[in-house]
């Protein structure tokens, strides 16, 4: 990413498949952030990727501890360092 107040920052958006999650993801991308959008519904993640192609998506049910552990493992394996978190319920 280049430019913007959040350039070179990565923000994880939990609940990204909601209307507000998509709006927050768009705003963060516009501010220069790399966005990891997390949601439990693959269909919602596909729709988000279609409308905000700059995001990286991860499917995860945050109510499932083993799924969260898997998400953390995937992010670590990818070398993703999360600088900020937005959790939308």
PyMOL commands that place a pseudoatom at each C-alpha (Angstrom):
pseudoatom trace, name=CA, resn=UNK, resi=1, chain=A, elem=C, hetatm=0, pos=[0.000, 0.000, 0.000]
pseudoatom trace, name=CA, resn=UNK, resi=2, chain=A, elem=C, hetatm=0, pos=[1.160, 3.504, -0.634]
pseudoatom trace, name=CA, resn=UNK, resi=3, chain=A, elem=C, hetatm=0, pos=[-0.155, 6.718, 0.800]
pseudoatom trace, name=CA, resn=UNK, resi=4, chain=A, elem=C, hetatm=0, pos=[-2.817, 7.327, 3.384]
pseudoatom trace, name=CA, resn=UNK, resi=5, chain=A, elem=C, hetatm=0, pos=[-2.623, 7.593, 7.152]
pseudoatom trace, name=CA, resn=UNK, resi=6, chain=A, elem=C, hetatm=0, pos=[-2.681, 3.798, 7.559]
pseudoatom trace, name=CA, resn=UNK, resi=7, chain=A, elem=C, hetatm=0, pos=[-0.077, 2.976, 4.914]
pseudoatom trace, name=CA, resn=UNK, resi=8, chain=A, elem=C, hetatm=0, pos=[2.063, -0.015, 5.896]
pseudoatom trace, name=CA, resn=UNK, resi=9, chain=A, elem=C, hetatm=0, pos=[-0.463, -1.070, 8.540]
pseudoatom trace, name=CA, resn=UNK, resi=10, chain=A, elem=C, hetatm=0, pos=[-2.575, -4.214, 8.626]
pseudoatom trace, name=CA, resn=UNK, resi=11, chain=A, elem=C, hetatm=0, pos=[-6.005, -4.163, 10.238]
pseudoatom trace, name=CA, resn=UNK, resi=12, chain=A, elem=C, hetatm=0, pos=[-8.083, -7.269, 10.925]
pseudoatom trace, name=CA, resn=UNK, resi=13, chain=A, elem=C, hetatm=0, pos=[-11.816, -6.636, 10.597]
pseudoatom trace, name=CA, resn=UNK, resi=14, chain=A, elem=C, hetatm=0, pos=[-13.867, -9.245, 12.472]
pseudoatom trace, name=CA, resn=UNK, resi=15, chain=A, elem=C, hetatm=0, pos=[-17.487, -9.371, 11.371]
pseudoatom trace, name=CA, resn=UNK, resi=16, chain=A, elem=C, hetatm=0, pos=[-16.484, -8.098, 7.956]
pseudoatom trace, name=CA, resn=UNK, resi=17, chain=A, elem=C, hetatm=0, pos=[-19.408, -9.709, 6.121]
pseudoatom trace, name=CA, resn=UNK, resi=18, chain=A, elem=C, hetatm=0, pos=[-21.960, -7.383, 7.705]
pseudoatom trace, name=CA, resn=UNK, resi=19, chain=A, elem=C, hetatm=0, pos=[-22.973, -4.120, 6.044]
pseudoatom trace, name=CA, resn=UNK, resi=20, chain=A, elem=C, hetatm=0, pos=[-20.958, -2.160, 8.595]
pseudoatom trace, name=CA, resn=UNK, resi=21, chain=A, elem=C, hetatm=0, pos=[-18.012, -4.545, 8.217]
pseudoatom trace, name=CA, resn=UNK, resi=22, chain=A, elem=C, hetatm=0, pos=[-17.891, -3.966, 4.477]
pseudoatom trace, name=CA, resn=UNK, resi=23, chain=A, elem=C, hetatm=0, pos=[-18.076, -0.195, 5.019]
pseudoatom trace, name=CA, resn=UNK, resi=24, chain=A, elem=C, hetatm=0, pos=[-15.255, -0.281, 7.570]
pseudoatom trace, name=CA, resn=UNK, resi=25, chain=A, elem=C, hetatm=0, pos=[-13.162, -2.461, 5.251]
pseudoatom trace, name=CA, resn=UNK, resi=26, chain=A, elem=C, hetatm=0, pos=[-13.669, 0.020, 2.386]
pseudoatom trace, name=CA, resn=UNK, resi=27, chain=A, elem=C, hetatm=0, pos=[-12.722, 2.965, 4.597]
pseudoatom trace, name=CA, resn=UNK, resi=28, chain=A, elem=C, hetatm=0, pos=[-9.589, 1.234, 5.870]
pseudoatom trace, name=CA, resn=UNK, resi=29, chain=A, elem=C, hetatm=0, pos=[-8.472, 0.366, 2.330]
pseudoatom trace, name=CA, resn=UNK, resi=30, chain=A, elem=C, hetatm=0, pos=[-9.089, 3.989, 1.303]
pseudoatom trace, name=CA, resn=UNK, resi=31, chain=A, elem=C, hetatm=0, pos=[-6.877, 5.079, 4.226]
pseudoatom trace, name=CA, resn=UNK, resi=32, chain=A, elem=C, hetatm=0, pos=[-4.076, 2.865, 2.917]
pseudoatom trace, name=CA, resn=UNK, resi=33, chain=A, elem=C, hetatm=0, pos=[-4.375, -0.142, 5.227]
pseudoatom trace, name=CA, resn=UNK, resi=34, chain=A, elem=C, hetatm=0, pos=[-3.993, -3.750, 4.245]
pseudoatom trace, name=CA, resn=UNK, resi=35, chain=A, elem=C, hetatm=0, pos=[-7.228, -5.364, 5.439]
pseudoatom trace, name=CA, resn=UNK, resi=36, chain=A, elem=C, hetatm=0, pos=[-7.731, -8.937, 6.612]
pseudoatom trace, name=CA, resn=UNK, resi=37, chain=A, elem=C, hetatm=0, pos=[-11.502, -9.368, 6.550]
pseudoatom trace, name=CA, resn=UNK, resi=38, chain=A, elem=C, hetatm=0, pos=[-12.790, -12.172, 8.772]
pseudoatom trace, name=CA, resn=UNK, resi=39, chain=A, elem=C, hetatm=0, pos=[-16.263, -13.663, 8.659]
pseudoatom trace, name=CA, resn=UNK, resi=40, chain=A, elem=C, hetatm=0, pos=[-18.040, -16.941, 9.273]
pseudoatom trace, name=CA, resn=UNK, resi=41, chain=A, elem=C, hetatm=0, pos=[-19.985, -17.028, 5.991]
pseudoatom trace, name=CA, resn=UNK, resi=42, chain=A, elem=C, hetatm=0, pos=[-18.082, -17.852, 2.790]
pseudoatom trace, name=CA, resn=UNK, resi=43, chain=A, elem=C, hetatm=0, pos=[-20.837, -16.297, 0.678]
pseudoatom trace, name=CA, resn=UNK, resi=44, chain=A, elem=C, hetatm=0, pos=[-20.472, -13.026, 2.544]
pseudoatom trace, name=CA, resn=UNK, resi=45, chain=A, elem=C, hetatm=0, pos=[-16.705, -13.114, 2.117]
pseudoatom trace, name=CA, resn=UNK, resi=46, chain=A, elem=C, hetatm=0, pos=[-17.100, -13.712, -1.634]
pseudoatom trace, name=CA, resn=UNK, resi=47, chain=A, elem=C, hetatm=0, pos=[-19.423, -10.706, -1.881]
pseudoatom trace, name=CA, resn=UNK, resi=48, chain=A, elem=C, hetatm=0, pos=[-16.943, -8.581, 0.067]
pseudoatom trace, name=CA, resn=UNK, resi=49, chain=A, elem=C, hetatm=0, pos=[-14.067, -9.624, -2.221]
pseudoatom trace, name=CA, resn=UNK, resi=50, chain=A, elem=C, hetatm=0, pos=[-16.205, -8.684, -5.220]
pseudoatom trace, name=CA, resn=UNK, resi=51, chain=A, elem=C, hetatm=0, pos=[-16.946, -5.207, -3.848]
pseudoatom trace, name=CA, resn=UNK, resi=52, chain=A, elem=C, hetatm=0, pos=[-13.571, -4.538, -2.180]
pseudoatom trace, name=CA, resn=UNK, resi=53, chain=A, elem=C, hetatm=0, pos=[-11.018, -6.598, -4.126]
pseudoatom trace, name=CA, resn=UNK, resi=54, chain=A, elem=C, hetatm=0, pos=[-8.078, -5.188, -2.138]
pseudoatom trace, name=CA, resn=UNK, resi=55, chain=A, elem=C, hetatm=0, pos=[-9.046, -7.105, 1.013]
pseudoatom trace, name=CA, resn=UNK, resi=56, chain=A, elem=C, hetatm=0, pos=[-7.690, -10.468, 2.020]
pseudoatom trace, name=CA, resn=UNK, resi=57, chain=A, elem=C, hetatm=0, pos=[-10.409, -12.686, 3.447]
pseudoatom trace, name=CA, resn=UNK, resi=58, chain=A, elem=C, hetatm=0, pos=[-10.292, -15.419, 6.060]
pseudoatom trace, name=CA, resn=UNK, resi=59, chain=A, elem=C, hetatm=0, pos=[-13.235, -17.621, 7.000]
pseudoatom trace, name=CA, resn=UNK, resi=60, chain=A, elem=C, hetatm=0, pos=[-13.493, -18.082, 10.759]
pseudoatom trace, name=CA, resn=UNK, resi=61, chain=A, elem=C, hetatm=0, pos=[-16.286, -18.486, 13.298]
pseudoatom trace, name=CA, resn=UNK, resi=62, chain=A, elem=C, hetatm=0, pos=[-14.965, -16.454, 16.219]
pseudoatom trace, name=CA, resn=UNK, resi=63, chain=A, elem=C, hetatm=0, pos=[-17.241, -18.377, 18.614]
pseudoatom trace, name=CA, resn=UNK, resi=64, chain=A, elem=C, hetatm=0, pos=[-15.233, -21.540, 17.840]
pseudoatom trace, name=CA, resn=UNK, resi=65, chain=A, elem=C, hetatm=0, pos=[-11.915, -21.575, 19.726]
pseudoatom trace, name=CA, resn=UNK, resi=66, chain=A, elem=C, hetatm=0, pos=[-10.312, -24.137, 17.399]
pseudoatom trace, name=CA, resn=UNK, resi=67, chain=A, elem=C, hetatm=0, pos=[-11.308, -22.023, 14.379]
pseudoatom trace, name=CA, resn=UNK, resi=68, chain=A, elem=C, hetatm=0, pos=[-9.692, -18.968, 16.000]
pseudoatom trace, name=CA, resn=UNK, resi=69, chain=A, elem=C, hetatm=0, pos=[-6.534, -20.983, 16.687]
pseudoatom trace, name=CA, resn=UNK, resi=70, chain=A, elem=C, hetatm=0, pos=[-6.531, -21.988, 13.013]
pseudoatom trace, name=CA, resn=UNK, resi=71, chain=A, elem=C, hetatm=0, pos=[-6.910, -18.360, 11.935]
pseudoatom trace, name=CA, resn=UNK, resi=72, chain=A, elem=C, hetatm=0, pos=[-3.964, -17.323, 14.099]
pseudoatom trace, name=CA, resn=UNK, resi=73, chain=A, elem=C, hetatm=0, pos=[-1.868, -20.161, 12.672]
pseudoatom trace, name=CA, resn=UNK, resi=74, chain=A, elem=C, hetatm=0, pos=[-2.728, -19.162, 9.081]
pseudoatom trace, name=CA, resn=UNK, resi=75, chain=A, elem=C, hetatm=0, pos=[-1.866, -15.519, 9.724]
pseudoatom trace, name=CA, resn=UNK, resi=76, chain=A, elem=C, hetatm=0, pos=[1.436, -16.482, 11.349]
pseudoatom trace, name=CA, resn=UNK, resi=77, chain=A, elem=C, hetatm=0, pos=[2.277, -18.859, 8.488]
pseudoatom trace, name=CA, resn=UNK, resi=78, chain=A, elem=C, hetatm=0, pos=[1.608, -16.063, 5.980]
pseudoatom trace, name=CA, resn=UNK, resi=79, chain=A, elem=C, hetatm=0, pos=[3.824, -13.675, 7.957]
pseudoatom trace, name=CA, resn=UNK, resi=80, chain=A, elem=C, hetatm=0, pos=[0.884, -11.361, 8.595]
pseudoatom trace, name=CA, resn=UNK, resi=81, chain=A, elem=C, hetatm=0, pos=[1.467, -8.898, 11.439]
pseudoatom trace, name=CA, resn=UNK, resi=82, chain=A, elem=C, hetatm=0, pos=[-1.797, -7.364, 12.623]
pseudoatom trace, name=CA, resn=UNK, resi=83, chain=A, elem=C, hetatm=0, pos=[-1.440, -3.752, 13.765]
pseudoatom trace, name=CA, resn=UNK, resi=84, chain=A, elem=C, hetatm=0, pos=[-5.089, -3.142, 14.613]
pseudoatom trace, name=CA, resn=UNK, resi=85, chain=A, elem=C, hetatm=0, pos=[-8.401, -4.894, 15.144]
pseudoatom trace, name=CA, resn=UNK, resi=86, chain=A, elem=C, hetatm=0, pos=[-11.963, -3.794, 14.483]
pseudoatom trace, name=CA, resn=UNK, resi=87, chain=A, elem=C, hetatm=0, pos=[-14.520, -6.214, 15.961]
pseudoatom trace, name=CA, resn=UNK, resi=88, chain=A, elem=C, hetatm=0, pos=[-18.052, -5.681, 14.702]
pseudoatom trace, name=CA, resn=UNK, resi=89, chain=A, elem=C, hetatm=0, pos=[-20.811, -7.678, 16.343]
for i in range(1, 89): cmd.bond("trace and resi %d" % i, "trace and resi %d" % (i + 1))
show_as sticks, trace
zoom trace
